[in-house]
Each structure stands twice: as structure tokens, then as C-alpha cells.
């Protein structure tokens, strides 16, 4: 098979979507002619072919789009994605892939849908956006296959679609060889126990709520990995409530992440329930860390008994109590065993079969 992934952000940043593309494409490339269209540079770790499209990624995140109509895909980044997709189209037509994976939704899903209909390729959309408007739009594109990441998302997608189409449930995965408890660590000048959060500073990640929850503990500190449009506000709150000995915010490459997980005692991320998955939960558990997360069906399916759940993360006291409970519990090898259910090798084999 000839397979093409499109993701504007690959090579620039390394969030869950970029990790998904890299890990899956690398494994599919063993038996298939696999290409990733991206705006960022290649890392040198790819087994697939990188097709770089020259569209710049700004160094500074615009906190607000000049046009605030996200449902019409005319915000700052959706227009960047549109330009990227249009510039990719000529190369895609020359390549003639059998299967196309558009990762950015919006205009990209629409243009790829037209390409597939005209050239007879198959359109596969993975629900990385989660239940909401973006995936409703993806379903309107009538993909040949819609991949749901959790049982909750699969049930939602079947109700949300207006077409008769194929669905499959395949979760995201984790590289169990890279993410493990044994290995290199990072020296952190932070008060123990160290609680880690890996997230962009956007409202849906509830980073500020995490800071307030850690501030409610008698001891302990917060290590925040990632960057985003609210960095200035997040840093101000972190240093005000926790101080330099109990708060550290840094952005590192995905290659450096395993060492940071190993250097901490607990992982937390209480995102909105609309979040599709959260590969960082798997990476943390594979590294031996228990997890504190939002109490919803998807998070319970991913984390199961390897963590503590928070019904209302906006309540700092409730969130703080969950952190304290997780720190006081003896988890032994439970987080690692849970992560082993999501090996990327197994996940890729499921994709290979269904494709």
C-alpha cells in the first residue's frame, strides 16, 4: 500500500498528534510505502519518507486569532493548515497514495476528501480531536474509515454521523522500549515529591488548576513541560503560588521526555472531557508513574486502576486531595502493566489489518 499522512505541525512541535503520526508511520513503513507531509524539518529518526512543505510556523503563539470564528476554520492556525494542504496537493496528486490520513481536520479534511473521491483513494480520519465540532466536521467528510480512540468516542461518532460508514476502535499507543522506569534521569532542583504535567498552556488542559492543586499540598513541587499561548499567565501564577523551588516550566523535545518522566513521582493532567485521548498518560504509566486525571469514561478506559480521578478539577481542594491520595498509595508495577496494553507495535498491527 502507498500511504500518505498530512500533518502541518510535524517537525515543529511534538504533541499527541505528532507522536501518533511518527510512531504509526514508522511502523507502517516496514511493509508499506509510507509518506508524511509536514511543514517542519525531518528529525532523522524516520523510517518513512518525509515530504516537507514550505509553510512557516511562528515562534510565538498568537493568544487570540484576529478572526474568531473557529467553526468556519478561519482562525490563525486553520488558515496556516489550509495553505499547507493546498501546497501539498500537487505532490499528493503526483504521488497517488492509496490511503490518505489528514490529521488537521477542517479545510484539510475537506480537500483530502475531494482528492480521494476524484482519484479513487481511501480517506481515513482518526478522531484525535475528540467529541465536538471538529470531529463532527470530519464525519461530514464521509471518510471510508473513522478511527475512534476510545469506546466513548466510538459511541459518540456513531450517533453524530449522518452517513452510513465504517468505524473501528483503535486506541493510541506508547513505545514501551523508550518509556520505562529504568534509564537516564534529569537532575531537578525541585522539592520532593515532584509532580509532572506535560501540556500546552491552553484553557482545555487546566494547567492553572493543576498549579493551584499542587499549591494546596503541604510539600511537593510541579514540573510543567510544554508551551502554549498562556505561558506568561501560567508562569506568573506558578511562581506566585509555588516559587522557584517548587515550580519549573520548560519545553523539551520528545526525545528528552523519557528522562523527565523517570525523574518525577506522579503525573497529572486534568484536561477537559472533550479531549480525545492523551498519549502522555500512556508515556507516564509506561515510565512507572501513577496518574491523576479527569473523571470521565475515556480517562477511565485509558488509565483504569493505575491512577486517581478528579470529578471537578476546577475545585482546587478536590484536585489537591486526589494528588495527595495518589502520592500516598503504593502502586508497585500497576501503571506499567496498564501501559503494556497499549504497545505501539500492537496498535500498528491493528491498523495494518484494517487498512
N, C-alpha and C positions, 0 to 999 in steps of 0.2 A: 504493500500500500504506500501511496505517497500522501503524507500528512503535513498540513500547514497550521501552525499556531500563530495567532496575531495578538501581540500584547505591547502596546506603546511603551509601557513602563519598564519592561525587562531590560536589564543592563544599567538602569539608572537607580532603581531602588529595589529592595528585597522584602516585600510584604508577602502575605499568604498567596496571593495570585501569582506573583513572580516565582515563588518557591514551587508552586503547583506546576507551572509551565516547565521549569527547568528539570524537576525531578521526573515528571511523566515523560517529557520529550526525550530525555536522556535514555530512559528505559525502552521506549518505543523504537528508538533509533537502532537498537540491536537487530531488529528484524524488518524495519521499515525505513523508507526514505523520508526522513523527518526534518522539517524546516521550522525555524522560529523567526517570524518577522518582528523586529523590535527597533526602538529608536536609540537605545543605549548600546554601548560597546560590548563585545563578547568578553567573557571572563577568562577564557582559555580552558575551562573545565567542561566544555560542551562536547558531547558525542554527536549531537545533531548539527545541522548546518544553520548558521546564523545569517539572516538577511537583514542587514542594518538599513533602516530608512532614515534619511536625514531630516529629522524634526527635533528641534531643541527642547530641552527640559530646563525650566528656570531653576536657579539655585535657591531662590526664595519662594516659599509657598504663599500665594495670594490668599489672604484670610477670607476675603469676600470677592465674589465674581462681580464684574461690572454689570452683568446682566443676570438677574437672579430668577431664572425660570428653569430649574433643573429637570422638570418633566418634559421640556421641549429640547433638552440636550444642547442648550446654547450657553452653558456656563463655561468658564475659562478652560477647564481641562477637557470637557467634551468636545470643544472646538479643536483643541490640540489633537485629540483622538481622531476626529473627522479628517483633519489634514493628513495625519499619519496613514489612515486607511486608504484615502484617495491616492496617496503617493505609492502605497503598496500594491494597488490594484493592477497596474501594468505588469509588475513582476509576477503576481499571482496568476494572471492570465497566461503568461509565458510558461510558468511552472506547471499549470494544470493539475493541482492536487486532487486526489480522490476524496479527501476528507478535510474540512476546514473547521478549526476551533477559534472563533472570535472570543477574546477574553474581556473586551472592554464594553460590551453591550452597546446601547444607544445607536448612533449612526453606524458604528462598525458592524453590529449585528444586522442592521438593515442592508448595508452594502454587500456584506457576505451572503446574505440570504438571496439577493438578486443574482450575485455571481453563481451561486450553487444551482439556482433554477435555470439559468441560461446555459451553463456549461455541464450540467448533469452531475455535479459533485454533491457530497453529503454534508449537511450542516449539523454540527454537534455543538450544543451550548451547555456549559457546565454552570450550575446555579451558584456561582461564587458570590453573587450579590445578596442572596438570601431573600426570604419572602418580602415582597414590596413592589414598588412601581418598576424598578429596573428589570426584575425577573418577569413581571407581567408583560413588559415590552418584549423581552427575549422570547416568551411563549407566543406572542403575537407574530413573531417571525416564522412560526411553524417549523422549528428545527426537525430534522429527521430523527434526532435523538436529544432528549433533555436529560441531563445527568443531575439527579438530586444528591445532596451530600449527607442528608440525614432523613430519617423516617418522617419527621415533622415536615420537612421541606417537600418531600415527595407527596404527602397527603395534600399539602397546600397547593402544589403545582397542578395536581390532577383536578382540583376544584377551580383553579384560576384559569386554566386553558379553555379556549372556545373551540379548539380543533380536536380532531381525533389524531393522536400522535403517540409516539413511543417514549416511554420513560424507563429509566434504570436508576437504581440506588447504588452509588459507589462513593464512599467517603474519601476525604483527603488522607494523606499518609505521612509517614516520617521515615527518615533514613536512620535505621537502628544502629548502623555501624558508626555514624558520625555523632549521633546524640546518645550518649551513655554516661554513666556516673564516673567511670574511670577515664583519666586523661588530664590534659593540661588545664590549669586553673588560672584565674586572674587575681592579683593582689588588690583588694579593695579596702580603702581607708574608711570603712563604714562600721557603725556599731552593730554588733550581732544581736539577734538573728537578722539576716539580710533577706528582705522580701523583694522579689524581682517582678517587674511588669515590662512587657515588650509590646509597645503600641505606639501608633501615631497619635499626636496630641490633637484629636478631633473629639467633638462632643459625644459621639456614639461609643467611644472607648472608655468613657468615665474615668479618665486619668486623674482629674482633680478630686473625685470622690475617693479614689484609691489613696491619694496623699492624705486626705483628712482621716481616713480609716487607720492608716499607719501612725498618724499623729496621736491617735487615741490609745495606742499601746504603751505600756509602761517602759518597755525597751524595744529596740529594733530600728531598722532603717529601710529606706526604699531606694532600690536601684531601678531607674527608668531608662529603658533602651528604645530609641526611635525618635523620629522628628515629625513635625507637622505644623499646621498653621497657628496653633495656640501655644507654641513653645514659650513665648515671652510670658504669657499669663501663668502657664503651668510652673515655670521656673520661679517666678515671683512667689507663688503660693507655697511651693516646695521649700524654698529657703526661709520663708517666713515661719511656717509651721514646724519644720523639722531641722533646719540649719544645715551647714555644710558637712557636719559629721554624721548626719542621718539621712541625707538626700544627695543623690548624684544622678545627673541626667546626661546621657551620652548616646551618640548614634554610631553603631559599628556595622561592619559588613556581615553578611550572613555566615561567612566562613569563620568569623570570630565568635559567633553566638554559642557554640557548644561549651567553650571555656567559661563563659559568663554564667550559663545555667549551672555548671558544676560548682561555681563559687558562691552560690546562694543556698538558702534554706527552704524557701517557699516561693511559689509562683502565684500571681493573681492577675486576673483580667476580668472585670465585670462589665463587658460590653452590653449594648442594647440587645434584646432578644431577637431583633431582626438580623443580627449577624449570621451569615450562612454557616460558618464552621469555626475556624480559629486553629490553624496549624500549630501556633505557638503552644497550645495546650498539649499537643502530642509531643512536641520537642521537649517541653518541661518534664512531662511524665517519663519520657524515654531517658532523660538525664537523672531520674530518680526523685524528682520533686513532686510533692503533693500540690494540688491546685485549689484555689478559692475562686469561684466563678458565679455568674448569674444563675439563679434557679429557674431554668426553663427546660423544655423537653430535649432540645438539641444539645445543650451543655451536659445534661444528664446522660444522654446517649454516648457522648464522646468521653466523658470523664468517669462516669459510673461511680464506683466506690473509692476512687483514688483522690477524693477531694471533699471540700465543704462548699455548700451552695448558699447564696445570699438572695433572699426573696426581694428585698428592696435596697439595692446598692446606694441609693441616694440618701439612705439613713446611715450616717457615719457610725453611729453606735452599733447598729446591727452588723455592718460591714466589718468593723473593728473586732467585734465578738467572734465572727467567723474566722478571722485571721488568727486570733488567739487560740481558738479551738484547733485549727489546723496545725499550729506550731506545737501544741501540747500533745498531739496524737502521735503514736508510734506507727508509722506507715509501712515500715520494712520494705519489701520489694513490690508492694501493690501498685504503685504508679508505673513502674517499668513493665509489669505484666499487662497492665491495661494498654500501654502504648504498643506493645507487641502485637496487638490485634489489628494495628493499622500500618503494617510494614509497606513501604512504597513498592517493594518487589511484588507483593501480593496484589496491591491496588493496580499496578501496571498490568499484571496478568489478567485482571478482570476487564480492564479497558481493551487489551489485545483481543480478548474473546468476543466482546460485544461489538467491537469495530469490524 
